[in-house]
Amino acid sequence: SSQNIARAAMRHVAQLKPCPWATVVMYDFEANAADIVAARVQGQSWNGPPVHFSLDAYGLADEIRAGTVRIENDTGHGSAPSALLAFVQAQGLRSYVGVPLLSHGEVIGSLNLGADRVGAFADEDVEIAREVADVVAVAMQRARLFERVRASGEQLQTLSRRLLETQEAERRHIARELHDEIGQALTAVKIN
């Protein structure tokens, strides 16, 4: 599932770039919403259900949709105050990196890393996050497609079952009609 892939990515990132805070967020731009599908905080994986939130809450839908890497080397001196920056600061984080998960050029999510010290992410750390994000994006897209195919298969089975039930009901109805009509005709012949 998508959540299992995201959790595996969290473990992988923790090995490549230890940092106290990491999340994988999936976006639904039509609904202007997002889901945190995996998180790792202070070395502990979060294994709960996805946390749903509105993109309006952070006012970043356009920036996220643009698919740019977001880097904040010192959250105490952010370039522009935002709800996201306030959230990151509230978590005790001083550095933040958000790398988009891209599938066929479209943003489907993001890999986000945070650290409790200023300037925690060097260029090579951002490059590692990009490489992990690329692999995660492909895996997540495949998982989504597989889930859609499976759901379509289940829907097809349900429709096939309904079709068979409808055909069987129609056959029973025709059999009753024929039985009743033939019975009436035989009764009329017998009377005549």
C-alpha positions as a Markdown table, in Angstrom:
| # | Residue | x | y | z |
|---|---|---|---|---|
| 1 | Ser | 0.0 | 0.0 | 0.0 |
| 2 | Ser | 1.0 | 3.6 | -0.3 |
| 3 | Gln | 1.3 | 4.0 | 3.4 |
| 4 | Asn | 3.7 | 1.0 | 3.6 |
| 5 | Ile | 5.9 | 2.5 | 0.9 |
| 6 | Ala | 6.0 | 5.8 | 2.7 |
| 7 | Arg | 6.9 | 4.1 | 6.0 |
| 8 | Ala | 9.7 | 2.2 | 4.2 |
| 9 | Ala | 10.9 | 5.6 | 2.8 |
| 10 | Met | 11.0 | 7.0 | 6.3 |
| 11 | Arg | 13.3 | 4.2 | 7.5 |
| 12 | His | 15.5 | 4.6 | 4.4 |
| 13 | Val | 15.8 | 8.4 | 4.9 |
| 14 | Ala | 16.7 | 7.8 | 8.6 |
| 15 | Gln | 19.6 | 5.7 | 7.5 |
| 16 | Leu | 20.8 | 8.1 | 4.8 |
| 17 | Lys | 20.3 | 11.4 | 6.6 |
| 18 | Pro | 19.5 | 11.2 | 10.3 |
| 19 | Cys | 17.2 | 14.0 | 11.2 |
| 20 | Pro | 14.7 | 14.3 | 14.1 |
| 21 | Trp | 11.6 | 14.9 | 11.9 |
| 22 | Ala | 10.5 | 13.5 | 8.5 |
| 23 | Thr | 7.1 | 13.1 | 6.8 |
| 24 | Val | 5.7 | 11.9 | 3.5 |
| 25 | Val | 2.6 | 13.8 | 2.5 |
| 26 | Met | 0.3 | 13.0 | -0.4 |
| 27 | Tyr | -1.7 | 15.7 | -2.1 |
| 28 | Asp | -5.2 | 15.8 | -3.6 |
| 29 | Phe | -5.3 | 19.2 | -5.4 |
| 30 | Glu | -8.9 | 18.7 | -6.6 |
| 31 | Ala | -10.1 | 18.5 | -3.0 |
| 32 | Asn | -7.4 | 21.0 | -1.9 |
| 33 | Ala | -6.4 | 18.5 | 0.8 |
| 34 | Ala | -3.4 | 16.4 | 1.9 |
| 35 | Asp | -2.7 | 13.4 | 3.9 |
| 36 | Ile | 0.4 | 12.7 | 6.1 |
| 37 | Val | 0.8 | 9.0 | 5.3 |
| 38 | Ala | 4.1 | 8.4 | 7.2 |
| 39 | Ala | 6.1 | 10.3 | 9.8 |
| 40 | Arg | 9.2 | 9.7 | 11.8 |
| 41 | Val | 9.7 | 12.0 | 14.9 |
| 42 | Gln | 12.7 | 11.8 | 17.2 |
| 43 | Gly | 13.6 | 8.3 | 15.8 |
| 44 | Gln | 10.1 | 6.9 | 16.4 |
| 45 | Ser | 7.9 | 5.9 | 13.4 |
| 46 | Trp | 4.3 | 6.9 | 13.6 |
| 47 | Asn | 2.1 | 4.0 | 12.5 |
| 48 | Gly | -1.4 | 5.6 | 12.8 |
| 49 | Pro | -3.9 | 6.2 | 10.0 |
| 50 | Pro | -3.2 | 9.0 | 7.5 |
| 51 | Val | -3.7 | 12.5 | 9.0 |
| 52 | His | -5.9 | 14.6 | 6.7 |
| 53 | Phe | -5.7 | 18.3 | 6.5 |
| 54 | Ser | -6.6 | 21.2 | 4.1 |
| 55 | Leu | -4.0 | 22.8 | 2.0 |
| 56 | Asp | -5.7 | 26.1 | 2.8 |
| 57 | Ala | -4.5 | 25.7 | 6.3 |
| 58 | Tyr | -1.0 | 26.4 | 5.2 |
| 59 | Gly | -1.7 | 28.6 | 2.2 |
| 60 | Leu | 0.9 | 26.7 | 0.1 |
| 61 | Ala | -1.3 | 24.9 | -2.6 |
| 62 | Asp | 0.2 | 27.0 | -5.5 |
| 63 | Glu | 3.8 | 26.7 | -4.2 |
| 64 | Ile | 3.4 | 22.9 | -3.7 |
| 65 | Arg | 1.8 | 22.5 | -7.1 |
| 66 | Ala | 4.7 | 24.2 | -8.7 |
| 67 | Gly | 6.9 | 21.3 | -7.6 |
| 68 | Thr | 9.8 | 23.3 | -6.2 |
| 69 | Val | 12.1 | 22.2 | -3.4 |
| 70 | Arg | 11.4 | 24.3 | -0.3 |
| 71 | Ile | 14.4 | 24.9 | 1.9 |
| 72 | Glu | 14.4 | 26.9 | 5.1 |
| 73 | Asn | 17.9 | 27.0 | 6.7 |
| 74 | Asp | 16.8 | 29.0 | 9.7 |
| 75 | Thr | 13.1 | 29.0 | 10.6 |
| 76 | Gly | 13.7 | 31.8 | 13.1 |
| 77 | His | 14.6 | 34.1 | 10.3 |
| 78 | Gly | 12.2 | 32.9 | 7.6 |
| 79 | Ser | 11.8 | 34.9 | 4.5 |
| 80 | Ala | 8.0 | 35.1 | 4.8 |
| 81 | Pro | 5.9 | 34.1 | 7.8 |
| 82 | Ser | 3.5 | 31.4 | 7.0 |
| 83 | Ala | 1.3 | 28.8 | 8.8 |
| 84 | Leu | 3.7 | 26.1 | 7.7 |
| 85 | Leu | 6.7 | 28.0 | 9.1 |
| 86 | Ala | 4.8 | 28.5 | 12.4 |
| 87 | Phe | 4.0 | 24.8 | 12.5 |
| 88 | Val | 7.6 | 23.8 | 11.8 |
| 89 | Gln | 8.8 | 26.2 | 14.6 |
| 90 | Ala | 6.2 | 24.8 | 17.0 |
| 91 | Gln | 7.8 | 21.4 | 16.5 |
| 92 | Gly | 11.1 | 22.8 | 17.6 |
| 93 | Leu | 12.7 | 22.7 | 14.2 |
| 94 | Arg | 15.2 | 25.2 | 13.0 |
| 95 | Ser | 15.8 | 23.8 | 9.5 |
| 96 | Tyr | 13.3 | 22.4 | 7.0 |
| 97 | Val | 13.4 | 20.8 | 3.5 |
| 98 | Gly | 10.4 | 19.9 | 1.4 |
| 99 | Val | 11.1 | 17.8 | -1.7 |
| 100 | Pro | 8.2 | 17.2 | -4.2 |
| 101 | Leu | 7.2 | 13.7 | -5.2 |
| 102 | Leu | 6.8 | 14.0 | -8.9 |
| 103 | Ser | 5.0 | 11.5 | -11.2 |
| 104 | His | 5.0 | 12.3 | -14.9 |
| 105 | Gly | 5.8 | 15.9 | -14.1 |
| 106 | Glu | 2.9 | 16.3 | -11.7 |
| 107 | Val | 3.3 | 16.7 | -7.9 |
| 108 | Ile | 1.6 | 13.9 | -6.0 |
| 109 | Gly | 3.2 | 14.5 | -2.6 |
| 110 | Ser | 6.3 | 15.6 | -0.8 |
| 111 | Leu | 9.1 | 14.3 | 1.4 |
| 112 | Asn | 9.7 | 16.7 | 4.2 |
| 113 | Leu | 12.7 | 16.7 | 6.6 |
| 114 | Gly | 13.3 | 18.9 | 9.6 |
| 115 | Ala | 16.2 | 19.4 | 12.0 |
| 116 | Asp | 16.5 | 21.1 | 15.4 |
| 117 | Arg | 19.6 | 23.1 | 14.4 |
| 118 | Val | 20.1 | 26.0 | 11.9 |
| 119 | Gly | 21.6 | 25.0 | 8.5 |
| 120 | Ala | 21.3 | 21.3 | 9.1 |
| 121 | Phe | 20.8 | 20.5 | 5.4 |
| 122 | Ala | 23.7 | 20.8 | 3.0 |
| 123 | Asp | 23.3 | 20.6 | -0.8 |
| 124 | Glu | 24.2 | 16.9 | -0.7 |
| 125 | Asp | 21.5 | 16.3 | 1.9 |
| 126 | Val | 18.9 | 17.9 | -0.4 |
| 127 | Glu | 20.2 | 15.7 | -3.3 |
| 128 | Ile | 19.8 | 12.6 | -1.2 |
| 129 | Ala | 16.3 | 13.7 | -0.3 |
| 130 | Arg | 15.6 | 14.3 | -4.0 |
| 131 | Glu | 16.8 | 10.8 | -5.0 |
| 132 | Val | 14.7 | 9.2 | -2.3 |
| 133 | Ala | 11.7 | 11.3 | -3.3 |
| 134 | Asp | 12.1 | 10.2 | -7.0 |
| 135 | Val | 12.1 | 6.5 | -6.0 |
| 136 | Val | 9.2 | 7.0 | -3.5 |
| 137 | Ala | 7.2 | 8.9 | -6.2 |
| 138 | Val | 7.5 | 6.0 | -8.7 |
| 139 | Ala | 6.6 | 3.4 | -6.0 |
| 140 | Met | 3.6 | 5.5 | -4.8 |
| 141 | Gln | 2.3 | 6.0 | -8.3 |
| 142 | Arg | 2.6 | 2.3 | -9.0 |
| 143 | Ala | 0.8 | 1.5 | -5.7 |
| 144 | Arg | -2.0 | 4.0 | -6.6 |
| 145 | Leu | -2.4 | 2.4 | -10.0 |
| 146 | Phe | -2.4 | -1.1 | -8.5 |
| 147 | Glu | -5.1 | 0.0 | -6.0 |
| 148 | Arg | -7.2 | 1.5 | -8.8 |
| 149 | Val | -6.8 | -1.7 | -10.9 |
| 150 | Arg | -7.8 | -3.8 | -7.9 |
| 151 | Ala | -10.8 | -1.6 | -7.2 |
| 152 | Ser | -11.8 | -1.7 | -10.8 |
| 153 | Gly | -11.5 | -5.5 | -10.7 |
| 154 | Glu | -13.7 | -5.7 | -7.6 |
| 155 | Gln | -16.2 | -3.4 | -9.2 |
| 156 | Leu | -16.2 | -5.6 | -12.4 |
| 157 | Gln | -16.8 | -8.7 | -10.3 |
| 158 | Thr | -19.7 | -7.0 | -8.5 |
| 159 | Leu | -21.2 | -5.9 | -11.8 |
| 160 | Ser | -20.8 | -9.4 | -13.3 |
| 161 | Arg | -22.5 | -10.9 | -10.2 |
| 162 | Arg | -25.4 | -8.4 | -10.5 |
| 163 | Leu | -25.7 | -9.2 | -14.2 |
| 164 | Leu | -25.9 | -12.9 | -13.5 |
| 165 | Glu | -28.5 | -12.3 | -10.8 |
| 166 | Thr | -30.6 | -10.1 | -13.1 |
| 167 | Gln | -30.4 | -12.7 | -15.9 |
| 168 | Glu | -31.4 | -15.5 | -13.5 |
| 169 | Ala | -34.3 | -13.4 | -12.2 |
| 170 | Glu | -35.4 | -12.7 | -15.8 |
| 171 | Arg | -35.2 | -16.4 | -16.7 |
| 172 | Arg | -37.4 | -17.3 | -13.7 |
| 173 | His | -39.8 | -14.6 | -14.7 |
| 174 | Ile | -40.0 | -15.9 | -18.3 |
| 175 | Ala | -40.4 | -19.5 | -17.0 |
| 176 | Arg | -43.3 | -18.5 | -14.8 |
| 177 | Glu | -44.9 | -16.5 | -17.6 |
| 178 | Leu | -44.6 | -19.5 | -20.0 |
| 179 | His | -45.9 | -21.9 | -17.4 |
| 180 | Asp | -48.9 | -19.7 | -16.7 |
| 181 | Glu | -49.7 | -19.0 | -20.4 |
| 182 | Ile | -49.3 | -22.7 | -21.4 |
| 183 | Gly | -51.4 | -23.7 | -18.4 |
| 184 | Gln | -54.2 | -21.3 | -19.4 |
| 185 | Ala | -54.0 | -22.4 | -23.0 |
| 186 | Leu | -54.2 | -26.1 | -22.1 |
| 187 | Thr | -57.1 | -25.3 | -19.7 |
| 188 | Ala | -58.9 | -23.4 | -22.6 |
| 189 | Val | -58.3 | -26.3 | -25.0 |
| 190 | Lys | -59.6 | -28.8 | -22.4 |
| 191 | Ile | -62.7 | -26.7 | -21.9 |
| 192 | Asn | -63.3 | -26.4 | -25.6 |
